[in-house]
Every structure is written in structure tokens, then in C-alpha cells.
């Protein structure tokens, strides 16, 4: 019989600190089962989701982090990719791993991946899976259809949470009306334990926010 390792007593020290908006959002996410985390490019939503995931894993409040995102590109087809599912998904999950490497020691992150504590699951492999004692992060959720989102959300089991991360202004689906992110976040908002959070602060160069505002100005 293996003894469970004790939970760390002190807070996990990350390389990047959250601002007040992110800290408030984190508290709300931790008090929810399912969160639709929204924000424009540069709002730090993916970084926040990664920080929460690592925090829960390192504190042993979850046994595993599940990462997924749709295999949809921003208007450019990249063709057939060789290798196993991890190799095929590498170009799509690189941004998630990059955020984790920015937040914490790369060797520690790689060790957790090697031990299976951080797992990438393609959306196409979701059917039949049940996620218990884990945090599921679904990045680029604006590119998930309503049927795919329903498939993912019904995988949730005991002691688990889900964070759908997305930006409705960056839908890359050929038919943007197929996106289920905004629809489902509004449709399910009345259910206790499900909420939508929008981040406003820009964490990139200030010119990015000005560009976005200009492009969105009718």
C-alpha cells in the first residue's frame, strides 16, 4: 500500500504573479464546477487557466490535468501530421505548454507530463472518457461546436472542474454560427456551479489593445 504524499503547506510560488482581476477570477473559478473564461487576445485567460491547473495539481487537490483544444487553424491548412496523438497535437497544445513553462520550472512540468499527470486528450477521443479528480482545460473553446461542447461537458465526474477558455472574436470555424461557446455559456448560466467570467485587462503591448479596439470599431 503506497502512502499518499503530503500536501504542501505553503503557497505554490509561480514565476508570474496574477493581477487583481485574475486573482478575483481565480477565486470564482475555484468555487465553481464549470467556468466559461472569456477575454480578448492578450487578456491572460489561457495563462490564468494554466496557473489554476498547476496550482491544484501541485497542491494535490486534483490528481491530473486534462488539456484539450479543437484542431482548427487560423485560416491556414497545415496538412497531415506524422506521429502519435501527442505528436499530432503538439502544434495545437504548444501554447498551453508555453504558459505552463512561463509559470513554473520546465523540468517539473515535463516530469508531470512524463508521469501522466498532465494529459492531452483530443476532442475526438472524448467519447467514453470520464474525468474524475481532475481539472479539464479546454483552450480555444470558441472553435468548438455545440455538439462537441456538449460531449466534453458531460464527461465531468466527481471532484473535477472544467475551464472553457475562449474569445468569440477569434472564431476560425468555416461557419462561425457553429461555435457553441457563447451559446452554451449563456444557455447554462442559470445552473448553480456554472458561470462566465470575462477578463478585460491587456497583458501584451498596449498597442495590441488599441489595434483590437480599432478593428472592432464600426
C-alpha positions as CSV (number, residue, x, y, z in Angstrom):
1,X,0.0,0.0,0.0
2,X,1.6,3.3,-1.1
3,X,1.4,6.3,1.1
4,X,0.0,9.4,-0.3
5,X,2.5,12.3,-0.4
6,X,1.6,15.1,2.0
7,X,0.1,18.3,0.5
8,X,2.4,21.3,0.5
9,X,1.7,23.7,3.4
10,X,3.0,26.8,1.7
11,X,1.5,28.6,-1.4
12,X,3.0,27.5,-4.7
13,X,5.4,30.1,-6.0
14,X,4.9,30.9,-9.6
15,X,7.2,32.9,-11.9
16,X,4.4,35.2,-12.9
17,X,2.0,36.9,-10.4
18,X,-1.7,37.3,-11.1
19,X,-3.1,40.8,-11.1
20,X,-6.2,41.7,-9.0
21,X,-8.6,40.9,-11.8
22,X,-7.1,37.5,-12.3
23,X,-7.0,36.8,-8.6
24,X,-10.7,37.6,-8.3
25,X,-11.4,35.4,-11.3
26,X,-9.4,32.5,-9.9
27,X,-11.3,32.6,-6.6
28,X,-14.6,32.4,-8.6
29,X,-13.3,29.6,-10.7
30,X,-12.2,27.6,-7.7
31,X,-15.7,28.0,-6.3
32,X,-17.4,26.7,-9.5
33,X,-17.6,23.3,-11.3
34,X,-17.6,24.7,-14.8
35,X,-16.4,28.1,-16.0
36,X,-16.5,29.8,-19.3
37,X,-13.5,32.1,-19.2
38,X,-13.7,34.8,-21.8
39,X,-11.4,37.6,-23.0
40,X,-9.8,39.3,-26.0
41,X,-6.3,38.5,-27.2
42,X,-3.8,39.4,-24.5
43,X,-6.2,39.3,-21.6
44,X,-4.3,36.4,-19.9
45,X,-7.1,33.9,-19.9
46,X,-5.1,30.9,-21.0
47,X,-2.3,31.8,-18.6
48,X,-4.8,32.0,-15.7
49,X,-6.3,28.7,-16.6
50,X,-2.8,27.1,-16.7
51,X,-1.9,28.7,-13.3
52,X,-5.1,27.3,-11.7
53,X,-4.4,23.9,-13.2
54,X,-0.9,23.7,-11.9
55,X,-1.8,25.1,-8.5
56,X,-4.5,22.4,-8.0
57,X,-2.1,19.7,-9.2
58,X,0.8,20.7,-7.1
59,X,-1.4,21.1,-4.0
60,X,-2.8,17.6,-4.7
61,X,-6.3,18.9,-4.9
62,X,-6.7,17.1,-8.3
63,X,-4.9,14.0,-9.5
64,X,-4.5,15.1,-13.1
65,X,-4.7,18.0,-15.6
66,X,-6.5,17.2,-18.8
67,X,-5.7,19.5,-21.7
68,X,-7.6,19.7,-25.0
69,X,-8.4,22.1,-27.8
70,X,-10.0,21.9,-31.2
71,X,-7.8,21.0,-34.1
72,X,-8.7,24.2,-36.0
73,X,-6.2,26.6,-37.5
74,X,-6.5,30.3,-38.2
75,X,-7.2,30.0,-41.9
76,X,-4.2,28.0,-42.9
77,X,-4.2,24.3,-43.5
78,X,-1.1,22.5,-42.2
79,X,-1.8,19.1,-43.8
80,X,-1.1,15.6,-42.4
81,X,1.0,15.4,-39.3
82,X,3.1,12.3,-38.5
83,X,3.4,10.5,-35.2
84,X,1.2,9.5,-32.3
85,X,-1.7,11.6,-30.9
86,X,0.7,13.7,-28.8
87,X,2.9,14.5,-31.8
88,X,-0.1,15.3,-34.0
89,X,-1.5,17.6,-31.4
90,X,1.9,19.3,-30.5
91,X,1.4,22.3,-32.7
92,X,-2.1,22.9,-31.1
93,X,-1.0,22.4,-27.5
94,X,2.3,24.3,-27.7
95,X,0.6,27.5,-26.4
96,X,-0.8,25.7,-23.4
97,X,2.6,24.2,-22.5
98,X,4.3,27.5,-23.2
99,X,2.1,29.1,-20.5
100,X,3.0,26.4,-18.0
101,X,6.7,26.8,-18.7
102,X,6.4,30.5,-18.2
103,X,4.7,29.9,-14.8
104,X,6.9,27.2,-13.4
105,X,10.1,25.1,-13.7
106,X,10.1,23.4,-17.1
107,X,11.7,20.2,-15.7
108,X,9.0,19.9,-13.1
109,X,6.3,20.4,-15.8
110,X,8.0,17.8,-18.1
111,X,8.2,15.4,-15.2
112,X,4.4,15.7,-14.6
113,X,3.7,15.1,-18.3
114,X,6.0,12.1,-18.4
115,X,4.2,10.6,-15.3
116,X,0.8,11.1,-17.0
117,X,-0.3,13.8,-14.5
118,X,-0.7,16.2,-17.4
119,X,-2.5,14.6,-20.3
120,X,-3.6,15.8,-23.7
121,X,-6.9,14.3,-24.9
122,X,-8.1,15.1,-28.4
123,X,-11.7,16.1,-28.6
124,X,-12.3,13.2,-31.0
125,X,-11.2,10.8,-28.2
126,X,-13.5,12.3,-25.6
127,X,-16.4,9.9,-26.1
128,X,-16.4,7.2,-23.4
129,X,-14.0,9.1,-21.2
130,X,-14.9,10.0,-17.6
131,X,-12.9,12.7,-15.8
132,X,-12.8,12.3,-12.0
133,X,-10.4,14.1,-9.6
134,X,-9.0,16.3,-12.4
135,X,-9.1,19.8,-13.9
136,X,-10.0,19.9,-17.6
137,X,-8.8,22.9,-19.6
138,X,-10.4,23.4,-23.0
139,X,-8.4,26.1,-24.8
140,X,-9.7,28.0,-27.9
141,X,-13.2,26.9,-27.0
142,X,-14.7,29.4,-29.5
143,X,-13.7,26.9,-32.1
144,X,-15.8,24.1,-30.6
145,X,-19.2,23.3,-32.0
146,X,-22.2,23.0,-29.8
147,X,-22.3,19.2,-30.2
148,X,-18.6,18.9,-29.3
149,X,-19.0,21.2,-26.3
150,X,-21.9,19.1,-25.1
151,X,-19.8,15.9,-25.5
152,X,-17.0,17.4,-23.4
153,X,-19.1,18.9,-20.6
154,X,-20.9,15.6,-20.0
155,X,-17.6,13.9,-19.3
156,X,-17.4,15.7,-15.9
157,X,-17.4,13.4,-12.9
158,X,-16.9,13.8,-9.1
159,X,-14.2,16.1,-7.7
160,X,-13.5,17.7,-11.1
161,X,-13.7,21.1,-12.7
162,X,-13.7,22.4,-16.3
163,X,-12.5,25.7,-17.7
164,X,-13.6,26.6,-21.2
165,X,-11.2,29.3,-22.4
166,X,-12.3,31.3,-25.5
167,X,-12.7,34.5,-27.4
168,X,-15.7,35.0,-29.6
169,X,-13.8,37.5,-31.8
170,X,-11.4,34.7,-32.9
171,X,-13.7,32.0,-34.2
172,X,-11.9,30.1,-37.0
173,X,-14.7,27.7,-37.9
174,X,-15.7,27.9,-41.6
175,X,-19.3,28.6,-40.4
176,X,-18.9,30.8,-37.3
177,X,-22.5,30.0,-36.4
178,X,-21.4,26.5,-35.4
179,X,-19.5,27.8,-32.4
180,X,-21.1,26.6,-29.2
181,X,-19.0,28.6,-26.8
182,X,-21.1,31.8,-26.4
183,X,-24.4,29.9,-26.8
184,X,-23.7,27.3,-24.2
185,X,-22.2,29.8,-21.7
186,X,-25.5,31.8,-21.8
187,X,-27.8,28.7,-22.0
188,X,-26.2,27.1,-18.9
189,X,-25.6,30.3,-16.9
190,X,-28.6,29.7,-14.6
191,X,-27.2,26.4,-13.3
192,X,-25.5,26.6,-9.9
193,X,-21.8,25.9,-10.3
194,X,-21.6,27.2,-13.8
195,X,-20.5,30.7,-14.6
196,X,-19.0,33.0,-17.2
197,X,-16.1,35.3,-16.4
198,X,-14.7,38.0,-18.8
199,X,-11.2,39.3,-18.3
200,X,-10.6,42.9,-19.5
201,X,-7.0,43.8,-18.8
202,X,-4.5,43.7,-21.7
203,X,-1.2,41.9,-20.8
204,X,0.5,42.4,-24.1
205,X,2.0,45.6,-25.6
206,X,-0.5,48.5,-25.2
207,X,-0.7,48.8,-29.0
208,X,-2.4,45.4,-29.1
209,X,-5.4,46.7,-27.2
210,X,-5.5,49.8,-29.5
211,X,-5.4,47.6,-32.6
212,X,-8.2,45.4,-31.3
213,X,-10.4,48.4,-30.4
214,X,-9.8,50.0,-33.8
215,X,-10.6,46.8,-35.7
216,X,-13.8,46.3,-33.6
217,X,-14.9,49.9,-34.1
218,X,-17.8,50.1,-36.6
